[in-house]
């Protein structure tokens, strides 16, 4: 009888240890920061976008500052939209799309005609790539 009671106690203790350690492990992994992910401020993201556009379109100093200003303004609008439409995901999606289109139009407007042509080519390539990906996803989901 003692042996049977002892076996139950050991099994119960082992189960408690297993469950307890799993819970601790889950808490630790949930709190661990994601490696190799750099969180940028809105200003840093705007500067990065300006650098990228400078490489692509050979922007001058005035245009570089305009890109930063446009991205900071867009970030402000997106934050406001995130707060105001957080309960309606569809409205949020439409609003975000509109704000990003406005950003693209503002960026295009500050470019000279040669830069605009180059930007239009980049946009056309990106849209073609996105359409191709969308088609592949729809084909994969039908299978």
N, CA, C and O atoms as a GROMACS GRO file, in nm:
protein
  572
    1UNK      N    1   0.081  -0.118   0.000
    1UNK     CA    2   0.000   0.000   0.000
    1UNK      C    3   0.086   0.125   0.000
    1UNK      O    4   0.060   0.221  -0.072
    2UNK      N    5   0.190   0.121   0.082
    2UNK     CA    6   0.280   0.235   0.087
    2UNK      C    7   0.348   0.257  -0.048
    2UNK      O    8   0.367   0.371  -0.091
    3UNK      N    9   0.383   0.148  -0.114
    3UNK     CA   10   0.450   0.156  -0.244
    3UNK      C   11   0.357   0.222  -0.347
    3UNK      O   12   0.402   0.306  -0.424
    4UNK      N   13   0.231   0.186  -0.349
    4UNK     CA   14   0.134   0.242  -0.441
    4UNK      C   15   0.115   0.392  -0.415
    4UNK      O   16   0.110   0.471  -0.509
    5UNK      N   17   0.106   0.431  -0.290
    5UNK     CA   18   0.092   0.571  -0.252
    5UNK      C   19   0.216   0.650  -0.292
    5UNK      O   20   0.205   0.761  -0.344
    6UNK      N   21   0.331   0.593  -0.271
    6UNK     CA   22   0.458   0.657  -0.304
    6UNK      C   23   0.467   0.680  -0.456
    6UNK      O   24   0.511   0.787  -0.500
    7UNK      N   25   0.426   0.581  -0.536
    7UNK     CA   26   0.430   0.594  -0.682
    7UNK      C   27   0.338   0.708  -0.728
    7UNK      O   28   0.376   0.785  -0.817
    8UNK      N   29   0.220   0.718  -0.670
    8UNK     CA   30   0.128   0.826  -0.706
    8UNK      C   31   0.187   0.962  -0.673
    8UNK      O   32   0.175   1.056  -0.751
    9UNK      N   33   0.251   0.973  -0.557
    9UNK     CA   34   0.313   1.100  -0.516
    9UNK      C   35   0.426   1.139  -0.611
    9UNK      O   36   0.438   1.256  -0.648
   10UNK      N   37   0.507   1.043  -0.649
   10UNK     CA   38   0.618   1.070  -0.741
   10UNK      C   39   0.564   1.114  -0.877
   10UNK      O   40   0.614   1.211  -0.935
   11UNK      N   41   0.464   1.044  -0.927
   11UNK     CA   42   0.405   1.083  -1.056
   11UNK      C   43   0.343   1.222  -1.048
   11UNK      O   44   0.358   1.303  -1.141
   12UNK      N   45   0.274   1.251  -0.940
   12UNK     CA   46   0.213   1.382  -0.923
   12UNK      C   47   0.319   1.491  -0.917
   12UNK      O   48   0.302   1.596  -0.978
   13UNK      N   49   0.427   1.468  -0.844
   13UNK     CA   50   0.535   1.566  -0.832
   13UNK      C   51   0.601   1.588  -0.968
   13UNK      O   52   0.632   1.702  -1.005
   14UNK      N   53   0.623   1.480  -1.042
   14UNK     CA   54   0.683   1.492  -1.175
   14UNK      C   55   0.593   1.572  -1.268
   14UNK      O   56   0.641   1.655  -1.346
   15UNK      N   57   0.464   1.549  -1.260
   15UNK     CA   58   0.368   1.622  -1.341
   15UNK      C   59   0.369   1.770  -1.307
   15UNK      O   60   0.366   1.856  -1.395
   16UNK      N   61   0.374   1.801  -1.177
   16UNK     CA   62   0.380   1.941  -1.135
   16UNK      C   63   0.506   2.009  -1.186
   16UNK      O   64   0.500   2.122  -1.232
   17UNK      N   65   0.618   1.941  -1.177
   17UNK     CA   66   0.743   1.998  -1.226
   17UNK      C   67   0.738   2.023  -1.376
   17UNK      O   68   0.783   2.126  -1.424
   18UNK      N   69   0.683   1.927  -1.448
   18UNK     CA   70   0.674   1.940  -1.592
   18UNK      C   71   0.586   2.058  -1.631
   18UNK      O   72   0.625   2.140  -1.714
   19UNK      N   73   0.469   2.066  -1.571
   19UNK     CA   74   0.376   2.175  -1.602
   19UNK      C   75   0.433   2.309  -1.557
   19UNK      O   76   0.423   2.408  -1.630
   20UNK      N   77   0.491   2.314  -1.440
   20UNK     CA   78   0.549   2.438  -1.389
   20UNK      C   79   0.663   2.488  -1.476
   20UNK      O   80   0.669   2.606  -1.507
   21UNK      N   81   0.752   2.398  -1.515
   21UNK     CA   82   0.865   2.439  -1.600
   21UNK      C   83   0.819   2.482  -1.738
   21UNK      O   84   0.876   2.574  -1.796
   22UNK      N   85   0.719   2.417  -1.791
   22UNK     CA   86   0.667   2.456  -1.923
   22UNK      C   87   0.611   2.596  -1.915
   22UNK      O   88   0.633   2.677  -2.006
   23UNK      N   89   0.540   2.627  -1.810
   23UNK     CA   90   0.484   2.761  -1.793
   23UNK      C   91   0.593   2.866  -1.781
   23UNK      O   92   0.582   2.973  -1.840
   24UNK      N   93   0.698   2.835  -1.705
   24UNK     CA   94   0.808   2.930  -1.692
   24UNK      C   95   0.879   2.950  -1.825
   24UNK      O   96   0.916   3.062  -1.860
   25UNK      N   97   0.899   2.840  -1.898
   25UNK     CA   98   0.965   2.850  -2.028
   25UNK      C   99   0.883   2.936  -2.123
   25UNK      O  100   0.938   3.019  -2.195
   26UNK      N  101   0.751   2.918  -2.123
   26UNK     CA  102   0.664   2.995  -2.211
   26UNK      C  103   0.671   3.143  -2.176
   26UNK      O  104   0.671   3.227  -2.265
   27UNK      N  105   0.675   3.175  -2.047
   27UNK     CA  106   0.685   3.314  -2.007
   27UNK      C  107   0.817   3.375  -2.050
   27UNK      O  108   0.820   3.489  -2.098
   28UNK      N  109   0.924   3.301  -2.033
   28UNK     CA  110   1.055   3.353  -2.072
   28UNK      C  111   1.063   3.374  -2.222
   28UNK      O  112   1.116   3.476  -2.266
   29UNK      N  113   1.013   3.282  -2.301
   29UNK     CA  114   1.023   3.298  -2.446
   29UNK      C  115   0.930   3.408  -2.495
   29UNK      O  116   0.962   3.475  -2.593
   30UNK      N  117   0.819   3.429  -2.430
   30UNK     CA  118   0.728   3.534  -2.472
   30UNK      C  119   0.787   3.671  -2.446
   30UNK      O  120   0.757   3.766  -2.517
   31UNK      N  121   0.871   3.683  -2.344
   31UNK     CA  122   0.928   3.811  -2.307
   31UNK      C  123   1.059   3.839  -2.379
   31UNK      O  124   1.106   3.953  -2.380
   32UNK      N  125   1.118   3.740  -2.438
   32UNK     CA  126   1.248   3.758  -2.501
   32UNK      C  127   1.234   3.845  -2.625
   32UNK      O  128   1.143   3.824  -2.706
   33UNK      N  129   1.323   3.942  -2.642
   33UNK     CA  130   1.315   4.027  -2.762
   33UNK      C  131   1.353   3.948  -2.887
   33UNK      O  132   1.432   3.854  -2.881
   34UNK      N  133   1.297   3.989  -2.997
   34UNK     CA  134   1.327   3.924  -3.124
   34UNK      C  135   1.467   3.965  -3.167
   34UNK      O  136   1.496   4.085  -3.176
   35UNK      N  137   1.554   3.869  -3.196
   35UNK     CA  138   1.690   3.905  -3.235
   35UNK      C  139   1.694   3.967  -3.374
   35UNK      O  140   1.610   3.937  -3.460
   36UNK      N  141   1.791   4.052  -3.396
   36UNK     CA  142   1.817   4.113  -3.526
   36UNK      C  143   1.703   4.201  -3.577
   36UNK      O  144   1.694   4.226  -3.697
   37UNK      N  145   1.617   4.249  -3.489
   37UNK     CA  146   1.512   4.340  -3.529
   37UNK      C  147   1.544   4.476  -3.470
   37UNK      O  148   1.553   4.493  -3.348
   38UNK      N  149   1.561   4.573  -3.559
   38UNK     CA  150   1.595   4.706  -3.515
   38UNK      C  151   1.469   4.792  -3.521
   38UNK      O  152   1.408   4.805  -3.627
   39UNK      N  153   1.430   4.849  -3.409
   39UNK     CA  154   1.312   4.934  -3.404
   39UNK      C  155   1.358   5.077  -3.432
   39UNK      O  156   1.439   5.134  -3.359
   40UNK      N  157   1.305   5.133  -3.540
   40UNK     CA  158   1.344   5.267  -3.581
   40UNK      C  159   1.238   5.369  -3.540
   40UNK      O  160   1.119   5.338  -3.538
   41UNK      N  161   1.282   5.488  -3.509
   41UNK     CA  162   1.189   5.597  -3.482
   41UNK      C  163   1.134   5.646  -3.615
   41UNK      O  164   1.191   5.617  -3.720
   42UNK      N  165   1.025   5.720  -3.613
   42UNK     CA  166   0.972   5.775  -3.738
   42UNK      C  167   1.076   5.860  -3.812
   42UNK      O  168   1.084   5.855  -3.935
   43UNK      N  169   1.153   5.936  -3.738
   43UNK     CA  170   1.258   6.020  -3.800
   43UNK      C  171   1.363   5.932  -3.869
   43UNK      O  172   1.406   5.963  -3.980
   44UNK      N  173   1.404   5.825  -3.803
   44UNK     CA  174   1.503   5.734  -3.863
   44UNK      C  175   1.448   5.666  -3.988
   44UNK      O  176   1.520   5.650  -4.086
   45UNK      N  177   1.320   5.626  -3.984
   45UNK     CA  178   1.259   5.565  -4.102
   45UNK      C  179   1.252   5.665  -4.218
   45UNK      O  180   1.276   5.630  -4.333
   46UNK      N  181   1.219   5.790  -4.185
   46UNK     CA  182   1.211   5.894  -4.288
   46UNK      C  183   1.349   5.919  -4.348
   46UNK      O  184   1.362   5.936  -4.470
   47UNK      N  185   1.452   5.922  -4.265
   47UNK     CA  186   1.588   5.942  -4.315
   47UNK      C  187   1.633   5.825  -4.401
   47UNK      O  188   1.700   5.844  -4.503
   48UNK      N  189   1.596   5.704  -4.361
   48UNK     CA  190   1.630   5.586  -4.440
   48UNK      C  191   1.561   5.591  -4.577
   48UNK      O  192   1.622   5.558  -4.679
   49UNK      N  193   1.434   5.632  -4.578
   49UNK     CA  194   1.362   5.644  -4.705
   49UNK      C  195   1.428   5.751  -4.793
   49UNK      O  196   1.439   5.733  -4.914
   50UNK      N  197   1.470   5.859  -4.732
   50UNK     CA  198   1.537   5.966  -4.806
   50UNK      C  199   1.668   5.916  -4.868
   50UNK      O  200   1.700   5.947  -4.982
   51UNK      N  201   1.743   5.838  -4.790
   51UNK     CA  202   1.870   5.783  -4.841
   51UNK      C  203   1.844   5.688  -4.959
   51UNK      O  204   1.914   5.691  -5.059
   52UNK      N  205   1.742   5.604  -4.944
   52UNK     CA  206   1.710   5.509  -5.050
   52UNK      C  207   1.667   5.581  -5.178
   52UNK      O  208   1.710   5.546  -5.287
   53UNK      N  209   1.582   5.681  -5.162
   53UNK     CA  210   1.537   5.757  -5.279
   53UNK      C  211   1.653   5.837  -5.341
   53UNK      O  212   1.657   5.855  -5.462
   54UNK      N  213   1.744   5.884  -5.258
   54UNK     CA  214   1.861   5.956  -5.310
   54UNK      C  215   1.945   5.863  -5.397
   54UNK      O  216   1.995   5.905  -5.501
   55UNK      N  217   1.960   5.739  -5.355
   55UNK     CA  218   2.034   5.642  -5.434
   55UNK      C  219   1.961   5.611  -5.566
   55UNK      O  220   2.024   5.599  -5.671
   56UNK      N  221   1.831   5.597  -5.558
   56UNK     CA  222   1.753   5.560  -5.677
   56UNK      C  223   1.737   5.674  -5.776
   56UNK      O  224   1.746   5.654  -5.897
   57UNK      N  225   1.713   5.796  -5.724
   57UNK     CA  226   1.675   5.908  -5.810
   57UNK      C  227   1.772   6.026  -5.807
   57UNK      O  228   1.743   6.130  -5.866
   58UNK      N  229   1.884   6.013  -5.741
   58UNK     CA  230   1.984   6.120  -5.729
   58UNK      C  231   1.920   6.251  -5.682
   58UNK      O  232   1.925   6.352  -5.753
   59UNK      N  233   1.861   6.249  -5.563
   59UNK     CA  234   1.796   6.367  -5.508
   59UNK      C  235   1.900   6.470  -5.464
   59UNK      O  236   2.011   6.435  -5.424
   60UNK      N  237   1.861   6.597  -5.472
   60UNK     CA  238   1.947   6.702  -5.416
   60UNK      C  239   1.911   6.722  -5.269
   60UNK      O  240   1.819   6.658  -5.219
   61UNK      N  241   1.982   6.808  -5.200
   61UNK     CA  242   1.963   6.827  -5.055
   61UNK      C  243   1.821   6.874  -5.022
   61UNK      O  244   1.761   6.830  -4.924
   62UNK      N  245   1.767   6.964  -5.104
   62UNK     CA  246   1.632   7.015  -5.080
   62UNK      C  247   1.530   6.902  -5.093
   62UNK      O  248   1.439   6.890  -5.010
   63UNK      N  249   1.545   6.819  -5.196
   63UNK     CA  250   1.454   6.707  -5.216
   63UNK      C  251   1.466   6.606  -5.103
   63UNK      O  252   1.365   6.548  -5.060
   64UNK      N  253   1.588   6.583  -5.055
   64UNK     CA  254   1.607   6.490  -4.943
   64UNK      C  255   1.529   6.536  -4.821
   64UNK      O  256   1.466   6.454  -4.753
   65UNK      N  257   1.534   6.665  -4.792
   65UNK     CA  258   1.460   6.718  -4.677
   65UNK      C  259   1.309   6.708  -4.700
   65UNK      O  260   1.233   6.681  -4.608
   66UNK      N  261   1.266   6.729  -4.825
   66UNK     CA  262   1.123   6.717  -4.857
   66UNK      C  263   1.075   6.574  -4.836
   66UNK      O  264   0.964   6.552  -4.788
   67UNK      N  265   1.157   6.477  -4.872
   67UNK     CA  266   1.121   6.336  -4.852
   67UNK      C  267   1.103   6.309  -4.703
   67UNK      O  268   1.007   6.245  -4.662
   68UNK      N  269   1.197   6.358  -4.622
   68UNK     CA  270   1.188   6.338  -4.477
   68UNK      C  271   1.059   6.401  -4.424
   68UNK      O  272   0.988   6.339  -4.345
   69UNK      N  273   1.029   6.524  -4.468
   69UNK     CA  274   0.908   6.592  -4.421
   69UNK      C  275   0.782   6.517  -4.463
   69UNK      O  276   0.687   6.504  -4.385
   70UNK      N  277   0.780   6.467  -4.585
   70UNK     CA  278   0.662   6.392  -4.635
   70UNK      C  279   0.643   6.264  -4.554
   70UNK      O  280   0.530   6.231  -4.516
   71UNK      N  281   0.752   6.192  -4.527
   71UNK     CA  282   0.741   6.068  -4.450
   71UNK      C  283   0.698   6.095  -4.306
   71UNK      O  284   0.620   6.019  -4.250
   72UNK      N  285   0.748   6.202  -4.245
   72UNK     CA  286   0.707   6.235  -4.108
   72UNK      C  287   0.560   6.273  -4.103
   72UNK      O  288   0.488   6.235  -4.012
   73UNK      N  289   0.515   6.349  -4.202
   73UNK     CA  290   0.374   6.387  -4.210
   73UNK      C  291   0.286   6.263  -4.229
   73UNK      O  292   0.181   6.250  -4.166
   74UNK      N  293   0.330   6.173  -4.315
   74UNK     CA  294   0.256   6.048  -4.339
   74UNK      C  295   0.249   5.965  -4.212
   74UNK      O  296   0.144   5.910  -4.179
   75UNK      N  297   0.360   5.957  -4.140
   75UNK     CA  298   0.362   5.881  -4.015
   75UNK      C  299   0.262   5.938  -3.915
   75UNK      O  300   0.192   5.863  -3.847
   76UNK      N  301   0.255   6.069  -3.907
   76UNK     CA  302   0.161   6.134  -3.816
   76UNK      C  303   0.016   6.100  -3.855
   76UNK      O  304  -0.066   6.070  -3.769
   77UNK      N  305  -0.014   6.106  -3.985
   77UNK     CA  306  -0.149   6.074  -4.032
   77UNK      C  307  -0.183   5.927  -4.005
   77UNK      O  308  -0.295   5.895  -3.966
   78UNK      N  309  -0.086   5.838  -4.026
   78UNK     CA  310  -0.110   5.696  -4.003
   78UNK      C  311  -0.136   5.668  -3.854
   78UNK      O  312  -0.222   5.588  -3.820
   79UNK      N  313  -0.060   5.735  -3.767
   79UNK     CA  314  -0.084   5.717  -3.622
   79UNK      C  315  -0.223   5.763  -3.583
   79UNK      O  316  -0.292   5.697  -3.506
   80UNK      N  317  -0.264   5.878  -3.637
   80UNK     CA  318  -0.398   5.929  -3.608
   80UNK      C  319  -0.505   5.834  -3.661
   80UNK      O  320  -0.605   5.809  -3.593
   81UNK      N  321  -0.485   5.783  -3.780
   81UNK     CA  322  -0.581   5.689  -3.839
   81UNK      C  323  -0.587   5.560  -3.759
   81UNK      O  324  -0.694   5.502  -3.742
   82UNK      N  325  -0.473   5.516  -3.710
   82UNK     CA  326  -0.467   5.393  -3.629
   82UNK      C  327  -0.550   5.410  -3.502
   82UNK      O  328  -0.619   5.317  -3.459
   83UNK      N  329  -0.544   5.528  -3.442
   83UNK     CA  330  -0.620   5.554  -3.320
   83UNK      C  331  -0.769   5.566  -3.348
   83UNK      O  332  -0.851   5.516  -3.271
   84UNK      N  333  -0.805   5.633  -3.456
   84UNK     CA  334  -0.946   5.662  -3.479
   84UNK      C  335  -1.023   5.547  -3.541
   84UNK      O  336  -1.144   5.537  -3.520
   85UNK      N  337  -0.957   5.459  -3.615
   85UNK     CA  338  -1.032   5.353  -3.683
   85UNK      C  339  -0.990   5.213  -3.638
   85UNK      O  340  -0.999   5.118  -3.715
   86UNK      N  341  -0.945   5.201  -3.514
   86UNK     CA  342  -0.896   5.072  -3.467
   86UNK      C  343  -1.006   4.967  -3.454
   86UNK      O  344  -0.976   4.847  -3.454
   87UNK      N  345  -1.132   5.008  -3.443
   87UNK     CA  346  -1.240   4.911  -3.426
   87UNK      C  347  -1.293   4.858  -3.558
   87UNK      O  348  -1.357   4.753  -3.562
   88UNK      N  349  -1.267   4.930  -3.666
   88UNK     CA  350  -1.319   4.889  -3.797
   88UNK      C  351  -1.200   4.859  -3.890
   88UNK      O  352  -1.146   4.951  -3.951
   89UNK      N  353  -1.161   4.734  -3.902
   89UNK     CA  354  -1.043   4.699  -3.982
   89UNK      C  355  -1.055   4.738  -4.129
   89UNK      O  356  -0.956   4.777  -4.190
   90UNK      N  357  -1.174   4.727  -4.185
   90UNK     CA  358  -1.191   4.761  -4.327
   90UNK      C  359  -1.170   4.910  -4.350
   90UNK      O  360  -1.104   4.950  -4.446
   91UNK      N  361  -1.227   4.992  -4.262
   91UNK     CA  362  -1.210   5.138  -4.274
   91UNK      C  363  -1.062   5.175  -4.255
   91UNK      O  364  -1.010   5.263  -4.322
   92UNK      N  365  -0.998   5.106  -4.163
   92UNK     CA  366  -0.856   5.130  -4.136
   92UNK      C  367  -0.773   5.100  -4.262
   92UNK      O  368  -0.685   5.178  -4.298
   93UNK      N  369  -0.803   4.989  -4.327
   93UNK     CA  370  -0.730   4.949  -4.447
   93UNK      C  371  -0.747   5.053  -4.557
   93UNK      O  372  -0.650   5.091  -4.623
   94UNK      N  373  -0.870   5.099  -4.578
   94UNK     CA  374  -0.899   5.198  -4.682
   94UNK      C  375  -0.828   5.330  -4.650
   94UNK      O  376  -0.770   5.392  -4.739
   95UNK      N  377  -0.832   5.371  -4.524
   95UNK     CA  378  -0.768   5.495  -4.483
   95UNK      C  379  -0.618   5.487  -4.502
   95UNK      O  380  -0.556   5.581  -4.553
   96UNK      N  381  -0.558   5.377  -4.461
   96UNK     CA  382  -0.413   5.359  -4.476
   96UNK      C  383  -0.374   5.365  -4.624
   96UNK      O  384  -0.274   5.428  -4.659
   97UNK      N  385  -0.451   5.300  -4.708
   97UNK     CA  386  -0.422   5.299  -4.851
   97UNK      C  387  -0.427   5.440  -4.908
   97UNK      O  388  -0.342   5.479  -4.987
   98UNK      N  389  -0.528   5.516  -4.867
   98UNK     CA  390  -0.543   5.653  -4.915
   98UNK      C  391  -0.425   5.740  -4.870
   98UNK      O  392  -0.372   5.817  -4.949
   99UNK      N  393  -0.385   5.727  -4.745
   99UNK     CA  394  -0.273   5.806  -4.692
   99UNK      C  395  -0.144   5.772  -4.766
   99UNK      O  396  -0.065   5.861  -4.798
  100UNK      N  397  -0.122   5.644  -4.792
  100UNK     CA  398   0.000   5.603  -4.863
  100UNK      C  399  -0.001   5.650  -5.009
  100UNK      O  400   0.104   5.684  -5.063
  101UNK      N  401  -0.119   5.653  -5.071
  101UNK     CA  402  -0.130   5.706  -5.207
  101UNK      C  403  -0.099   5.857  -5.208
  101UNK      O  404  -0.033   5.907  -5.299
  102UNK      N  405  -0.148   5.927  -5.106
  102UNK     CA  406  -0.119   6.070  -5.095
  102UNK      C  407   0.032   6.092  -5.079
  102UNK      O  408   0.087   6.187  -5.135
  103UNK      N  409   0.097   6.006  -5.002
  103UNK     CA  410   0.243   6.016  -4.985
  103UNK      C  411   0.312   5.997  -5.119
  103UNK      O  412   0.403   6.073  -5.155
  104UNK      N  413   0.269   5.895  -5.192
  104UNK     CA  414   0.330   5.868  -5.322
  104UNK      C  415   0.312   5.986  -5.417
  104UNK      O  416   0.405   6.021  -5.490
  105UNK      N  417   0.194   6.047  -5.417
  105UNK     CA  418   0.169   6.163  -5.502
  105UNK      C  419   0.256   6.282  -5.461
  105UNK      O  420   0.308   6.354  -5.547
  106UNK      N  421   0.271   6.303  -5.332
  106UNK     CA  422   0.354   6.414  -5.283
  106UNK      C  423   0.500   6.391  -5.319
  106UNK      O  424   0.570   6.485  -5.358
  107UNK      N  425   0.546   6.268  -5.306
  107UNK     CA  426   0.684   6.237  -5.342
  107UNK      C  427   0.705   6.259  -5.493
  107UNK      O  428   0.806   6.316  -5.534
  108UNK      N  429   0.611   6.215  -5.573
  108UNK     CA  430   0.624   6.229  -5.717
  108UNK      C  431   0.623   6.376  -5.757
  108UNK      O  432   0.696   6.416  -5.848
  109UNK      N  433   0.542   6.456  -5.690
  109UNK     CA  434   0.530   6.598  -5.723
  109UNK      C  435   0.660   6.676  -5.698
  109UNK      O  436   0.686   6.775  -5.766
  110UNK      N  437   0.741   6.632  -5.603
  110UNK     CA  438   0.864   6.706  -5.573
  110UNK      C  439   0.982   6.666  -5.662
  110UNK      O  440   1.089   6.727  -5.657
  111UNK      N  441   0.961   6.563  -5.745
  111UNK     CA  442   1.067   6.517  -5.834
  111UNK      C  443   1.066   6.594  -5.966
  111UNK      O  444   0.963   6.647  -6.007
  112UNK      N  445   1.183   6.599  -6.033
  112UNK     CA  446   1.187   6.658  -6.166
  112UNK      C  447   1.135   6.554  -6.267
  112UNK      O  448   1.118   6.438  -6.230
  113UNK      N  449   1.110   6.593  -6.391
  113UNK     CA  450   1.051   6.499  -6.488
  113UNK      C  451   1.130   6.370  -6.508
  113UNK      O  452   1.070   6.263  -6.520
  114UNK      N  453   1.262   6.376  -6.511
  114UNK     CA  454   1.342   6.254  -6.527
  114UNK      C  455   1.326   6.162  -6.407
  114UNK      O  456   1.312   6.040  -6.423
  115UNK      N  457   1.328   6.220  -6.288
  115UNK     CA  458   1.311   6.141  -6.166
  115UNK      C  459   1.171   6.082  -6.160
  115UNK      O  460   1.153   5.968  -6.116
  116UNK      N  461   1.071   6.159  -6.204
  116UNK     CA  462   0.934   6.110  -6.206
  116UNK      C  463   0.921   5.989  -6.297
  116UNK      O  464   0.854   5.891  -6.262
  117UNK      N  465   0.985   5.995  -6.413
  117UNK     CA  466   0.979   5.883  -6.507
  117UNK      C  467   1.041   5.758  -6.444
  117UNK      O  468   0.987   5.648  -6.456
  118UNK      N  469   1.154   5.776  -6.378
  118UNK     CA  470   1.221   5.663  -6.312
  118UNK      C  471   1.132   5.607  -6.200
  118UNK      O  472   1.122   5.485  -6.183
  119UNK      N  473   1.068   5.696  -6.125
  119UNK     CA  474   0.979   5.652  -6.017
  119UNK      C  475   0.860   5.575  -6.074
  119UNK      O  476   0.818   5.473  -6.019
  120UNK      N  477   0.805   5.626  -6.184
  120UNK     CA  478   0.691   5.557  -6.248
  120UNK      C  479   0.731   5.415  -6.292
  120UNK      O  480   0.652   5.322  -6.280
  121UNK      N  481   0.854   5.401  -6.342
  121UNK     CA  482   0.902   5.269  -6.382
  121UNK      C  483   0.914   5.176  -6.261
  121UNK      O  484   0.875   5.059  -6.267
  122UNK      N  485   0.968   5.229  -6.149
  122UNK     CA  486   0.979   5.149  -6.027
  122UNK      C  487   0.841   5.105  -5.977
  122UNK      O  488   0.822   4.990  -5.938
  123UNK      N  489   0.746   5.197  -5.980
  123UNK     CA  490   0.610   5.168  -5.933
  123UNK      C  491   0.545   5.062  -6.022
  123UNK      O  492   0.480   4.970  -5.972
  124UNK      N  493   0.564   5.075  -6.153
  124UNK     CA  494   0.505   4.978  -6.245
  124UNK      C  495   0.563   4.839  -6.221
  124UNK      O  496   0.490   4.741  -6.222
  125UNK      N  497   0.694   4.830  -6.198
  125UNK     CA  498   0.757   4.701  -6.170
  125UNK      C  499   0.703   4.642  -6.040
  125UNK      O  500   0.672   4.523  -6.034
  126UNK      N  501   0.691   4.725  -5.937
  126UNK     CA  502   0.641   4.678  -5.808
  126UNK      C  503   0.497   4.629  -5.820
  126UNK      O  504   0.462   4.525  -5.764
  127UNK      N  505   0.414   4.704  -5.891
  127UNK     CA  506   0.273   4.664  -5.907
  127UNK      C  507   0.262   4.534  -5.986
  127UNK      O  508   0.176   4.451  -5.956
  128UNK      N  509   0.348   4.517  -6.087
  128UNK     CA  510   0.346   4.392  -6.164
  128UNK      C  511   0.388   4.274  -6.074
  128UNK      O  512   0.329   4.167  -6.081
  129UNK      N  513   0.490   4.295  -5.992
  129UNK     CA  514   0.535   4.191  -5.898
  129UNK      C  515   0.424   4.157  -5.800
  129UNK      O  516   0.400   4.039  -5.772
  130UNK      N  517   0.359   4.258  -5.747
  130UNK     CA  518   0.250   4.235  -5.651
  130UNK      C  519   0.133   4.162  -5.715
  130UNK      O  520   0.073   4.074  -5.653
  131UNK      N  521   0.100   4.197  -5.840
  131UNK     CA  522  -0.009   4.129  -5.910
  131UNK      C  523   0.026   3.983  -5.933
  131UNK      O  524  -0.060   3.894  -5.922
  132UNK      N  525   0.152   3.958  -5.967
  132UNK     CA  526   0.197   3.820  -5.989
  132UNK      C  527   0.189   3.738  -5.859
  132UNK      O  528   0.144   3.624  -5.859
  133UNK      N  529   0.232   3.798  -5.749
  133UNK     CA  530   0.225   3.730  -5.619
  133UNK      C  531   0.080   3.702  -5.581
  133UNK      O  532   0.048   3.594  -5.530
  134UNK      N  533  -0.006   3.798  -5.606
  134UNK     CA  534  -0.148   3.781  -5.572
  134UNK      C  535  -0.209   3.667  -5.653
  134UNK      O  536  -0.288   3.589  -5.601
  135UNK      N  537  -0.171   3.659  -5.780
  135UNK     CA  538  -0.222   3.553  -5.866
  135UNK      C  539  -0.173   3.417  -5.816
  135UNK      O  540  -0.250   3.321  -5.811
  136UNK      N  541  -0.046   3.408  -5.779
  136UNK     CA  542   0.009   3.282  -5.728
  136UNK      C  543  -0.062   3.240  -5.600
  136UNK      O  544  -0.093   3.123  -5.581
  137UNK      N  545  -0.086   3.338  -5.511
  137UNK     CA  546  -0.156   3.306  -5.385
  137UNK      C  547  -0.296   3.256  -5.412
  137UNK      O  548  -0.341   3.160  -5.348
  138UNK      N  549  -0.366   3.318  -5.505
  138UNK     CA  550  -0.503   3.272  -5.534
  138UNK      C  551  -0.502   3.133  -5.598
  138UNK      O  552  -0.592   3.053  -5.572
  139UNK      N  553  -0.402   3.105  -5.680
  139UNK     CA  554  -0.391   2.971  -5.740
  139UNK      C  555  -0.360   2.867  -5.634
  139UNK      O  556  -0.414   2.757  -5.638
  140UNK      N  557  -0.271   2.902  -5.539
  140UNK     CA  558  -0.237   2.810  -5.431
  140UNK      C  559  -0.354   2.785  -5.336
  140UNK      O  560  -0.368   2.675  -5.283
  141UNK      N  561  -0.436   2.886  -5.316
  141UNK     CA  562  -0.549   2.869  -5.224
  141UNK      C  563  -0.661   2.786  -5.288
  141UNK      O  564  -0.742   2.727  -5.217
  142UNK      N  565  -0.665   2.781  -5.422
  142UNK     CA  566  -0.767   2.702  -5.490
  142UNK      C  567  -0.733   2.554  -5.494
  142UNK      O  568  -0.820   2.470  -5.516
  143UNK      N  569  -0.606   2.522  -5.472
  143UNK     CA  570  -0.564   2.382  -5.478
  143UNK      C  571  -0.605   2.304  -5.356
  143UNK      O  572  -0.577   2.185  -5.345
   0.00000   0.00000   0.00000
